[in-house]
Amino acid sequence: MPRNQFQRMIFAAITVVITVHAYVFFSLYVIHGEMFMELTGAHGVLAAIEKMGGVPVFGTPVPIWAVVLIEFVLAFTLENLLGAPLSFKLACKNFDPAKTHPLLFETAIICATVGIMCPAMSFIAAFLYYNYQGGFNMWTLLADWLKLVCFNFPFAFFTQLFFIQPTVRKLFRLIFARDIKNRAAA
């Protein structure tokens, strides 16, 4: 869908804004919510995070908005440098874009992106949210990373395929409707 670098950046920004919010919610509520409530004795996840003084990043509590901002910057950078270029190349290795139905080709790109971004962002998350108070152990970090990949991959696959990417493509078509119309007319 995006035809130039500016459009690719906008497409990536829309994708990452939606994705980061979904993953921060998923991570805080589904993966860590019960643990946060047990540690603090709070009756809700937000109350537990508030009691902890924020979400621990490198062992230091930071507000949720800072977690969203940190993950946005990291995910946007990774998506533009690694995710998008590699996923397109992987899709092109298996499908000819000129001969493949656009829906199938887009699905291949989405699947390749999830296959690249999920392990990469899960590793970053394992590193950022590691329990540094107990000391650092590489094996524990790798175990945390594997656990996160196991949690995140199904969530990433289904949300990207059935919710996030269709929403992003719809928003992209609305934003660039004039450009899309002009291309179709040419």
C-alpha positions as CSV (number, residue, x, y, z in Angstrom):
1,M,0.0,0.0,0.0
2,P,2.6,2.7,0.9
3,R,4.3,3.9,-2.3
4,N,7.2,6.1,-0.9
5,Q,9.3,6.5,2.2
6,F,7.0,9.1,3.7
7,Q,4.0,6.9,3.3
8,R,5.9,3.9,4.7
9,M,6.8,5.9,7.8
10,I,3.2,7.0,8.3
11,F,2.0,3.4,7.8
12,A,4.6,2.2,10.4
13,A,3.7,5.0,12.8
14,I,-0.1,4.1,12.7
15,T,0.8,0.4,13.1
16,V,3.1,1.0,16.1
17,V,0.7,3.4,17.9
18,I,-2.0,0.8,17.8
19,T,0.3,-2.1,18.5
20,V,2.2,-0.6,21.4
21,H,-1.1,0.3,23.2
22,A,-2.4,-3.2,22.7
23,Y,0.8,-4.8,23.9
24,V,1.3,-2.6,27.0
25,F,-2.3,-3.4,28.0
26,F,-1.7,-7.1,27.3
27,S,1.6,-7.2,29.2
28,L,0.4,-5.2,32.2
29,Y,-3.0,-6.9,32.6
30,V,-2.7,-10.4,31.1
31,I,0.9,-11.4,31.7
32,H,1.9,-9.4,34.8
33,G,-1.4,-8.2,36.3
34,E,-1.9,-11.0,38.7
35,M,1.7,-10.8,39.9
36,F,1.5,-7.0,40.4
37,M,-1.7,-7.5,42.5
38,E,-0.2,-10.3,44.6
39,L,3.0,-8.2,45.3
40,T,1.1,-5.1,46.4
41,G,-2.1,-6.6,47.8
42,A,-4.1,-4.3,45.5
43,H,-7.4,-5.3,44.1
44,G,-6.8,-4.0,40.6
45,V,-3.8,-3.8,38.2
46,L,-3.8,0.0,38.0
47,A,-4.0,0.2,41.8
48,A,-1.1,-2.2,42.0
49,I,1.0,-0.2,39.5
50,E,0.2,2.9,41.4
51,K,1.3,1.3,44.7
52,M,4.6,0.2,43.1
53,G,5.2,3.8,41.9
54,G,4.9,2.8,38.2
55,V,6.0,0.0,36.0
56,P,9.6,-1.2,36.7
57,V,11.9,-0.4,33.7
58,F,15.5,-1.3,34.3
59,G,14.4,-1.7,38.0
60,T,13.2,1.8,38.3
61,P,9.4,2.6,38.4
62,V,8.2,4.7,35.5
63,P,4.6,5.9,34.7
64,I,2.6,3.9,32.2
65,W,2.7,6.8,29.6
66,A,6.6,6.5,29.7
67,V,6.4,2.8,29.1
68,V,4.2,3.5,26.0
69,L,6.6,6.2,24.8
70,I,9.7,4.0,25.3
71,E,8.1,1.0,23.5
72,F,6.8,3.3,20.7
73,V,10.3,4.6,20.0
74,L,11.9,1.2,20.1
75,A,9.1,-0.5,18.1
76,F,9.0,2.3,15.5
77,T,12.8,2.2,15.0
78,L,12.9,-1.6,14.8
79,E,9.9,-1.8,12.4
80,N,11.5,0.7,10.0
81,L,15.1,-0.7,10.2
82,L,14.3,-4.4,10.4
83,G,10.7,-5.5,10.4
84,A,9.3,-3.9,7.3
85,P,12.2,-4.4,4.9
86,L,12.8,-8.0,6.0
87,S,9.2,-9.0,6.0
88,F,8.7,-7.7,2.5
89,K,11.8,-9.6,1.3
90,L,10.6,-12.8,3.0
91,A,7.2,-12.5,1.4
92,C,8.8,-11.9,-2.0
93,K,10.9,-15.1,-1.6
94,N,7.7,-17.1,-1.4
95,F,5.3,-15.1,-3.5
96,D,5.6,-13.0,-6.7
97,P,3.8,-9.7,-5.8
98,A,2.8,-9.3,-9.5
99,K,1.2,-12.8,-9.7
100,T,-0.2,-13.2,-6.2
101,H,-3.5,-11.9,-5.0
102,P,-2.9,-8.7,-3.0
103,L,-4.8,-10.1,0.1
104,L,-2.5,-13.2,0.1
105,F,0.6,-11.2,-0.4
106,E,-0.4,-8.7,2.4
107,T,-1.1,-11.7,4.7
108,A,2.4,-13.1,3.9
109,I,3.9,-9.8,4.9
110,I,1.9,-9.6,8.1
111,C,2.9,-13.1,9.1
112,A,6.6,-12.4,8.3
113,T,6.4,-9.2,10.3
114,V,5.0,-11.0,13.3
115,G,7.7,-13.6,12.9
116,I,10.4,-11.0,13.0
117,M,9.0,-8.3,15.4
118,C,7.5,-10.6,18.1
119,P,10.8,-12.3,19.1
120,A,12.7,-9.0,18.7
121,M,10.3,-6.9,20.8
122,S,9.9,-9.7,23.3
123,F,13.7,-9.7,23.9
124,I,13.7,-6.0,24.3
125,A,10.8,-6.2,26.8
126,A,12.5,-9.1,28.7
127,F,15.6,-6.9,29.0
128,L,13.7,-3.7,29.9
129,Y,11.4,-5.3,32.5
130,Y,13.9,-7.8,34.0
131,N,13.9,-8.0,37.8
132,Y,17.2,-6.3,38.4
133,Q,16.8,-6.1,42.2
134,G,17.7,-9.8,42.4
135,G,20.8,-9.5,40.3
136,F,21.3,-10.3,36.6
137,N,21.5,-13.7,35.1
138,M,21.7,-14.3,31.4
139,W,19.8,-17.6,31.6
140,T,17.0,-16.0,33.5
141,L,16.8,-13.3,30.8
142,L,16.7,-15.9,28.1
143,A,14.0,-17.9,30.0
144,D,12.0,-14.6,30.4
145,W,12.4,-13.9,26.7
146,L,11.2,-17.4,25.7
147,K,8.2,-17.0,28.1
148,L,7.3,-13.6,26.5
149,V,7.6,-15.0,23.0
150,C,5.2,-17.9,24.0
151,F,2.7,-15.4,25.4
152,N,3.1,-12.7,22.8
153,F,3.3,-14.7,19.5
154,P,-0.4,-15.9,19.5
155,F,-1.6,-12.5,20.6
156,A,0.6,-10.8,17.9
157,F,-0.4,-13.1,15.2
158,F,-4.2,-12.9,15.7
159,T,-4.4,-9.2,16.6
160,Q,-2.1,-8.2,13.6
161,L,-3.9,-10.4,11.1
162,F,-7.5,-9.8,12.2
163,F,-7.6,-6.4,13.9
164,I,-4.5,-4.1,13.8
165,Q,-3.5,-4.4,10.1
166,P,-7.1,-4.2,8.8
167,T,-7.5,-1.1,10.9
168,V,-4.2,0.4,9.8
169,R,-5.0,-0.2,6.2
170,K,-8.4,1.4,6.5
171,L,-6.9,4.5,8.3
172,F,-4.1,4.6,5.7
173,R,-6.6,4.6,2.8
174,L,-8.5,7.5,4.5
175,I,-5.4,9.6,5.1
176,F,-4.1,9.0,1.5
177,A,-7.4,8.8,-0.3
178,R,-6.4,11.5,-2.8
179,D,-3.1,9.9,-3.6
180,I,-4.7,6.5,-4.0
181,K,-7.4,8.0,-6.3
182,N,-4.7,9.8,-8.4
183,R,-2.7,6.6,-8.8
184,A,-5.8,4.7,-9.9
185,A,-6.6,7.3,-12.5
186,A,-3.1,7.3,-13.9
